[in-house]
């Protein structure tokens, strides 16, 4: 009898989860859904979250709020989502840095990549190797020579924390190109960008999303190369790093923006959230925003696709972290 009652309770809980995220059953006083951005305001993930917020609110039929919880390589915001009830009312929007790379490279972080699961992938985008206008180097060859001439001093390279994708890209690029970088840590992409424009740092890899394209096109920062396999349609004049040197022939990396929830979230709740996010992504103005900033809209968003995607990305980027062997 106890087992039977337990089974009935589990079924009821699952049904409640489905009804809670079915617009036809939405209630005006239903608890809000929170989108946690583990980076500061102005980060590309923050921009996507805020553009999707009213669309997702309409799709779910309930209030949706965006909360920024930056710090510690994104682990503060990610841990907050993992500490919340796994009922779909708190979602993480992130790149591979926060759920995969941060726990793989920072010893104090207690969660692991497998503690999360992907609900939907919104966009994919490359990183752009960017520099301050104060640099004498006008192209990638000149930049490489300039960096080598620095010796142990190194050019100042800004990133968002040890083990972040930007940090790993910088370290891998420097190692494969035979020079050193002087790493400078920031709490998010916006302050990296500000100091790059101001000349306080000389280099960084910035994701081609948010304000990056505008800053390059307006001449406020320089673009030396892309981590994409080929130039971006938005920046056709910026070469791929992999084509610039034999030493960099395998230097092809990208990033993505995805929604994630705790792995123990019921399948029915994940499916309902997935439908709502995919519906919101169909909005014409949102799609124009994504493309206009240099990102590419994700197309494969079935639950089976998402399981394969997250497993593949976890293996890939945990492998990159081991390859670079970040020192704690």
N, C-alpha and C positions, 0 to 999 in steps of 0.2 A: 504493500500500500504506500509506504514511504517513497519507494522508487517511482511509483505511478504518479504521485503528487508532484515529485520533483520534475518529472518529465512534462507534466501539464504546465507547471510554472515556467519552465524553460520555453515551451511553445508560446505561452502568453507573452513572455518578455520579448520574444522574437517578433510576434504580431504587433506589439506596441511599438517596437522599433520601426516596423514597416509603416504603420499608420502615422507615426510622428513625422515621417518624411514623405508623405503622400499629400500633395496640395489639397486634394478634395477633402481630406480629414483635418486640415490645418485649423488651429484655433487662434483667435486674436491674442489670447493671453499665454500662448505656448512659449516655453523658454527659448531665448534666442540661440542662434548658431554662431559660434565664434570662429573666425579665420585667424589663426595665430601666424604672424610673420616673424620669424626669428632673426630679423635684420632690421636696421633703422628705416624710418620713413625716407623714401627716395630710392631705395634699392629696387632693381627690376621686379623682384617678386612682390614687393609692396605695391608697385604700380599696377601689376596684373590683378592682385587681390582687390584693390580699390575699384578698378574698372569692372570686375566681375561681381562685386558686392550687391549692387541693386538688381542685377540680372539674376543672381542666385537667390536673392530674397524673393523675387517674383516667382521663380521656378519652384521654390520650396513652400511658398505661401507663409513665411514666417520671417521675423526679424533676423538679419545677418549683420554682424559687426566685425570690424577688422581691428585686431590688437597687435601692436608691435612689441615683441619681447626679445630685444637683441642681447648679445653678450656671450662670451665663452664659446666662440665658434658656432653660435646658433644653438648650443646645447640647452640654454636656459628656456627658450621658447619650446624646443622639442620636448624637453622633460616635462614641461607644464602640460602639454598635450597628453603625454603618456601617463601622467599622474591623474588626469581627469577620468571620469567614468567612460568606458568604451561604448558610448551610445550614439555616436555620430554628432553630438552637439558641439564638439571642438575639433576643428580640422587644422592640420599643419600645411602651409604652402611653402615649398622649399626647393632647393636644387640638390645635387648629390652631396654637397658639402655637409649639411646639417644632419641628415639621417645616416649617411654612410661614412664619409671621411672623418668627421669629428670624432665619433666613437672609435674609429680605427687608429687614430693618431694621438688622442688625448687621454692619458691614463685615468684622469679623475672622472671621466664621463662613464656613467654606470649602464646606460642603455646600449643596445646593439642594433644594427640595421634590421635584423629579423624581428625586432619588437614593433616594427611598423609595416604597413602595407599601402600600396598605391591605390588611390581611388580614381584618379584621372590625371593624365598628362596634358598640360595646356599648351606648352610651346617648347621648341628646341631652338638653340642659338649657339653661335660660336663665341669664343673669346677673341678680343683684339689686343695685340701688343701695342700699348700706347705709351707716348712719351711727352715730357714737358717741352714747350717751345724753346726753353733755354738750352736744350741740347744742340750741340753743333752738328750731330749726325742728321742727314736728310733722308737716308734710306736704310734698309736693313743691313746691307753690307757695311756701310759706314758706322752704324750702331754697333755691330759685332766687333769691329776693329776698335772702336772707342772703348767698349767694355773690356776688351782684352788689355788695352793699354792702361787700365786702372790698376791692374795687378791685384794685390790683396785688399786694397781699399774698396774696390767695387762701386758700382753705381747704386744709388739708393732706390730700392724697389719696394713699393707699398703693397700690402695685402691685408686680408681681413682675419688673420690668425693662423697659428701653426696648424698644418694639416688641412687648411682650406684649399679648395680647388685652385684659387689664385696663387697661393703659396707653392703648391706642388708644381704648377705650371712654370712658375718662375725658376724654381730650383732645378727642374728637369731641363728647361731651356738652357740655363747657365751651364749645367754639367755637360750637356751634349754639344755645347758651343765653345767649351774650354775657357770659361771665365767665371768670376765670382760676383755675387750680388750682395749688397748690404740690405738685409731685410728690415722693414719698418712696419710695425703692426698697427692696424686701425680697427675700429669697432664696426665698420661697415663700408660698403662701396662709396656712398656719398662723401664721407671725409677723405677717402683715398683720392677721389676725383677732384675735390677742392684743392688739396695740396699738390696734385699733379698740375692743375691749372696755375697755381701760385708759384710753382718751381721749388717747393720745399722737398719734394721727391722727384725723381727723374723718370721712373718707369713703373708700369703696372700692366697686368692683363685685366681688361674690363670686359664684362659680358656685353654683347651687342644687343642691348635692350635698354629700356628707360631713356636716359638722356645721352647715352654714349654716342649714338649716331649724330645727334645735333651738335655735340661738342666737337666732333671730328669735322663735320661739314662746315661749321662756322670758324674753324681754325683755332679753337681754344686749346686743343691738344692735338698731337700728331698720332697718326696710325702707321705702324711699321709692318704689321703682318697679322694674319688671321690663323687661328688654330683649326679652321675648317679645312676639309680636303681640297676645296677650291675657293676662289674669292667669293665674297657675299655679293649678291645682285645689288645690294644697296651701297657697297663699297668696291666696285669692280677694279679700282686702281690699287687696292691693297692686296699684295700677294699672299698666298698661303705659305706658312713657315715651312711646311713639309717639302715644298718645291724649291726652297731657297738654298738648300744645302744637303749633301749626301748624309751628313751627320744628323739631319733633322727629318729624314725621309719618313720616319714613323711618328712624327710629332703631329698627330691629328686627334684633337679632343674637342668635345663640345659640352654644353651644359643643357639643362632643361628646367622647366618650372612645373611642378606637379603638386597635387593635393595628396596628403597621406593621413592615415588615422592609425590608432593602435591596432596591432595585428589581431587582437582578440575581439575586435568589433564584429558583431554578427554579419554574416554574408548578406542577409536581406537588407540591412541598414546600409551597407556598402553599396549594394546594387541601386538603392533608391538615391543615394548621394551621387553616384556615378551618373545616373540618368539626368538629375537636376543640373549637374555641372556641364555635361555634354550639351544639354538644351541651352544653357546660358551662353556657351561658347559659339552657338549658331548666330548670335546677334551680329548684324552687319557692322555696326559701329565698333564693336569690340574686335571683330576680325580685322577691320581696317587699322585699328590701333596697334595690334600685334604686328602686322606686316609693315606698317609705317615706321616702326622703331627697329626694324631689322631682324625680327624674330620670325620663326616659321611655325605655323599652327600645327599641333599634333593631330594625327588622323586616326591612329589605332588606339581605341579606348574601350575595347571589350574587357571584361574581367579576366578572361584568359590571357589577352594581350598584356594586361597590366601585371599579372603574376610573372609572366616571362620577362617583361621589361625590367621589373624591379630585381629579379634574381640575376639577370645578366648584368645590370648596372652595378649591383653590389659586388659581384665577382670582379668586374673590370676595375672599379675604383679602389677596392680593398687591395687589389694587385698593384695598382699605381702607388698607393701609400707604402706598401712593402718595398717597392722598387726604389722609391726615393729615400726610404728609411729615415723618416723625420725623427730628429732627436727631441726628446721631451725635456 
